[in-house]
Structures are given as C-alpha cells and as structure tokens.
Amino acid sequence: MPSDPFSPASTLDLAVRVGCELVYETSANTPVLLAFKPKQDAMQSIRQERVNFEPNLPATQFEDEHGNTVYRLMLVPGRNVLSYDAIVRVPGILEDFALLDEPIPPHLLPPSILRYTQPSRYCDSDKLLDFAWQNFGHLPQGVARVQGICDWLHRNIEYRSLSGNPTLSAYDVIQRGYGVCRDLAHTAAALCRTFNLPARYVSGYVADIGFPDPGTPEDFHAYIEVFMGGCWQVFDARFNAPRTGRIRISTGYDAVNCAFTTLYGQACLAYFQVWSYQVDPREVRVGDPVDLSKRLCGQTAVRYPLSNP
C-alpha cells in the first residue's frame, strides 16, 4: 500500500468506509466462501483494509472466473466472527457522467462478453421474451431501452425489505410483483438479455452520498451493469437514479456468482451488520468502532473534505 494512503488525487476525491461483520454459529466444521472485498480498479481504490476471521481461522484468497476476490475458510464448531473493514477512495461525481449509447450487435461482441447475453439460473430471459417485446420492444436499442426497463421495474415491482427468497427467478419476480434489490437486479438483467444486451449482476456497497438517510439498516446492494460502447455501465432499478460513490464487490451471471456467503453445510447466521458511509480519513481509520455520527453523507449536499479540508 502507498506510504500516504490519502495523498491528493485528481479524481478519487471521496473516502468511503465499507465493511461488514457476520457471525455464524455451527455444530460442525463447515467450509465457507466469502465475497465482500471491493474490486480494485481505476474508479475505486482500497487505501486501508482489515480482514479478521475469529477464532483465528486460517483463510486463503483466490480470484474466481469473473474476477471476484473470494476468501475460503473453514468455520469451526461454536461462534465464528467474520469481519471486513476498508476505506475506499472513489470519484465525487455521479456515475452516469459518461454513459455511452452504443449497443454492440452480438456478432461483434468480444467472446468474453457473449456469455452475459444468455439465460442463467436467476436471470431466465428465455421465459421473458414475449413480455419484454410487448413492453419494451418499441424503445430504441441501447440506453433508452435499458432505462425504460429500469423505469418499469421501479414503478411496478414494489420494493419490500426482508421479502427476499433464494428460489425466485426474474420470471417469478414479475409474477409476484414485489421483491428486494436482488430481485430487481435479476429481472433487469434478464430483460436486457432478451434484447441481446449483455447484462451482468453486481453486488456492492452504496452509501447515501448526496441522498438523505433512508432510516433503514445498511445492507449489501444489488444492481446491474450493461455492456455498451465497449465498457460496462451501471443501471439500478431499485434506486433508479445516478449515485455517487457506488463501490463494486462482485460481478457475475446472477447472485450465484455474487453471494457474500456460500456455505457448504449448515450454519446459523446469528448476527449481520453492513456499513457504507462517507468519512473524513483524517478522523476515521479502519478498525475504529462503526460510528455513524462521523459520517459525511446522508444529506443532499455532497461534501469533499479531501480537497476542501
């Protein structure tokens, strides 16, 4: 890591503290995979992090086929505390500043991208062809069509906290008419794929930068990215508005590739906490108690303490 983790940056001018604490109780050794570390790229840079698996659980780290960072370890009988804490630098700009309305036909897509045009376990686009063409076939291929899909989902699929069901596919969500962010992301990706628009499921942390505090507990968030103009572009049917400081964790076909925990056995989730909030890195460090009184977000104004102390 750099000796000065918060030296001035021309674009990564906000600091966001993200992380989670998960407590699992089990009666037997239980293998587990964990995916909660943000990706490193030009738009998000981990400047501090702390990973802790108790009671002193050894872990290995690998990169899966989608480029996600995954920890592998063994839970032991009793109480297991799994925690991650990081401060990440991100741009202080809305994420739609560079939307490229350039859909690419299937025969010109890079081979590595083609797989995101096909149905998957939760994005059963093959069941939604008629529905998609009836509702969105009149829209121009590209950003207008993807945004039209997100607009429809935002209006017609009610967001209900704690209503998630791990068996529901996109087709099921449309029939049911409500769900959580995971369901909205699966359905948005599936509908995009019906039009040969490559769409992938994304899990991440989303702080309330430039938005008022919703008054609900923080959680991991799910949304989609659509490949247009030679790059992946963010769309979010849950919030349906550009955000600042969104931090990507995992990408994949659907939630199968992006689950924060994959258990190979039985274990009870006894405690769950997620945090994502903007901080002044001169006052907050990883390992400090999670203290929302020190957050700089949760209001409509965006504050830039790094460039304007």
Residue pairs with C-beta under 8 A, 6 or more apart in sequence:
1 47
1 48
2 47
5 47
5 48
5 87
5 281
6 15
6 47
6 89
6 281
6 282
6 306
8 306
8 307
9 89
9 306
11 91
12 43
12 44
12 45
12 89
12 90
12 91
13 89
13 91
13 92
13 304
13 306
13 307
14 89
14 90
14 91
14 92
14 209
14 244
14 245
14 278
14 302
14 304
14 306
15 47
15 87
15 88
15 89
15 90
15 278
15 279
15 280
15 281
15 305
15 306
16 87
16 88
16 89
16 90
16 205
16 207
16 209
16 245
16 247
16 276
16 277
16 278
16 279
17 85
17 86
17 87
17 88
17 275
17 276
17 277
17 278
17 279
17 284
17 286
18 38
18 85
18 86
18 87
18 88
18 205
18 207
18 247
18 275
18 276
19 36
19 83
19 84
19 85
19 86
19 274
19 275
19 286
19 290
20 36
20 83
20 84
20 220
20 260
20 272
20 273
20 274
20 275
21 81
21 82
21 83
21 271
21 272
21 273
22 34
22 81
22 82
22 83
22 260
22 261
22 269
22 271
22 272
23 79
23 80
23 81
23 82
23 269
23 270
23 271
23 272
24 30
24 32
24 75
24 79
24 80
24 82
24 261
24 263
24 267
24 268
24 269
24 270
25 78
25 79
25 80
25 267
25 268
25 270
26 75
26 76
26 77
26 78
26 80
26 265
26 266
26 267
26 268
27 77
27 266
28 77
28 265
28 266
29 74
29 75
29 76
29 77
29 265
30 74
30 75
30 263
30 264
30 265
30 266
30 267
31 72
31 73
31 74
31 75
31 263
31 264
31 265
32 72
32 73
32 74
32 75
32 261
32 262
32 263
32 264
32 267
33 70
33 71
33 72
33 259
33 261
33 262
34 70
34 71
34 72
34 73
34 82
34 260
34 261
35 68
35 69
35 70
35 71
35 203
35 249
35 250
35 258
35 259
35 260
35 261
35 262
36 84
36 220
36 249
36 260
37 46
37 49
37 51
37 69
37 71
37 84
37 86
37 249
38 44
38 46
38 86
38 88
38 204
38 205
38 247
38 248
38 249
39 67
39 68
39 69
39 248
39 249
39 250
39 251
40 46
41 248
43 90
43 91
44 88
44 89
44 90
44 247
44 248
45 88
45 89
45 90
46 86
46 87
46 88
47 87
47 88
47 89
47 281
48 86
48 87
48 281
48 285
48 286
49 84
49 85
49 86
49 87
49 286
50 83
50 84
50 85
50 86
50 286
50 287
51 59
51 71
51 83
51 84
52 81
52 82
52 83
52 84
53 59
53 71
53 73
53 80
53 81
53 82
53 83
54 80
54 81
54 82
55 76
55 78
55 79
55 80
55 81
57 73
57 74
57 75
57 76
57 80
57 82
58 73
58 74
59 71
59 72
59 73
60 71
60 72
60 73
61 69
61 70
61 71
61 72
62 69
62 70
62 72
63 69
63 70
64 70
64 257
66 200
66 250
66 251
66 252
66 257
67 251
68 249
68 250
68 251
68 252
68 257
68 258
75 267
79 270
80 267
85 286
85 287
86 286
87 279
87 281
87 284
87 285
87 286
88 247
90 244
90 245
90 246
90 247
91 244
91 245
92 244
92 245
92 302
92 304
93 244
94 210
94 242
94 243
94 244
95 234
95 242
95 243
95 244
95 246
96 233
96 234
96 242
99 143
99 233
100 228
100 229
100 230
100 231
100 233
101 142
101 143
101 144
101 228
101 229
102 142
102 228
102 229
102 230
103 141
103 142
103 197
103 228
104 227
104 228
104 229
104 230
105 196
106 114
106 117
106 196
109 117
109 198
109 227
113 198
113 227
114 198
115 253
116 193
116 198
116 199
116 200
116 227
116 253
117 193
117 196
117 197
117 198
118 125
118 193
119 125
119 126
119 127
119 190
119 193
120 253
120 254
120 256
121 169
121 253
121 254
121 256
122 168
122 169
122 170
122 186
122 190
122 201
122 254
122 255
122 256
123 169
123 170
123 186
123 187
123 189
123 190
123 193
123 199
123 201
123 253
123 254
124 169
124 170
124 171
124 190
125 132
125 170
125 190
125 191
125 193
125 194
127 169
127 170
127 171
128 170
128 171
128 174
128 190
128 191
128 194
129 194
131 174
131 191
132 191
132 194
132 195
133 194
135 152
136 145
136 148
136 149
136 152
136 191
136 195
139 145
139 148
141 195
141 197
142 228
143 228
143 233
145 192
145 195
145 197
146 188
146 192
146 197
146 226
146 228
146 235
147 235
149 188
149 191
149 192
149 237
150 188
150 235
150 236
150 237
150 240
151 240
153 184
153 187
153 188
153 191
153 237
154 184
154 237
154 238
154 240
156 177
157 173
157 174
157 177
157 178
157 179
157 183
157 184
157 187
157 237
158 177
158 178
158 179
159 178
159 179
159 180
159 181
159 184
159 238
160 178
160 179
160 180
161 180
161 216
162 180
163 178
163 179
163 180
164 179
164 180
164 182
164 183
166 255
168 176
168 179
168 183
168 186
169 186
169 190
170 183
170 186
170 187
170 189
170 190
170 191
171 190
173 179
173 183
173 184
173 186
173 187
174 187
179 187
180 222
181 221
181 222
181 223
181 238
182 222
182 255
184 222
184 237
184 238
185 201
185 202
185 222
185 223
185 224
185 237
185 238
186 201
186 222
186 254
186 255
187 237
188 199
188 223
188 224
188 235
188 237
189 199
189 200
189 201
189 224
189 254
190 199
192 198
192 199
192 224
192 226
193 199
197 226
197 227
197 228
198 226
198 227
199 224
199 225
199 226
199 227
200 224
200 225
200 227
200 232
200 251
200 252
200 253
201 222
201 224
201 251
201 252
201 253
201 254
201 255
201 257
201 258
202 222
202 223
202 224
202 225
202 234
202 248
202 249
202 250
202 251
202 258
203 220
203 221
203 222
203 248
203 249
203 250
203 251
203 255
203 258
203 260
204 220
204 221
204 222
204 223
204 246
204 247
204 248
204 249
204 250
205 220
205 221
205 246
205 247
205 249
205 274
205 276
206 221
206 239
206 243
206 245
206 246
206 247
206 276
207 245
207 247
207 276
207 277
207 278
207 295
207 297
208 214
208 277
208 297
208 298
209 243
209 244
209 245
209 278
209 297
209 302
210 243
210 244
210 297
210 299
210 300
210 301
210 302
211 243
211 297
211 298
211 300
212 298
212 299
212 300
213 298
213 299
217 273
217 274
218 273
218 274
218 275
218 276
218 277
219 274
220 249
220 260
220 274
221 238
222 238
222 255
222 258
223 234
223 235
223 236
223 237
223 238
223 246
224 234
224 235
224 236
224 237
225 232
225 233
225 234
225 235
225 251
226 232
226 233
226 235
227 233
232 251
234 246
236 243
244 302
245 278
245 297
247 276
249 258
249 260
250 257
250 258
251 257
251 258
252 258
261 269
273 290
275 290
277 292
277 295
277 296
277 297
277 298
278 295
278 296
278 297
278 303
279 294
279 295
279 296
280 294
280 296
280 305
280 306
281 306
282 305
282 309
283 294
284 291
284 294
296 303
296 305
297 303
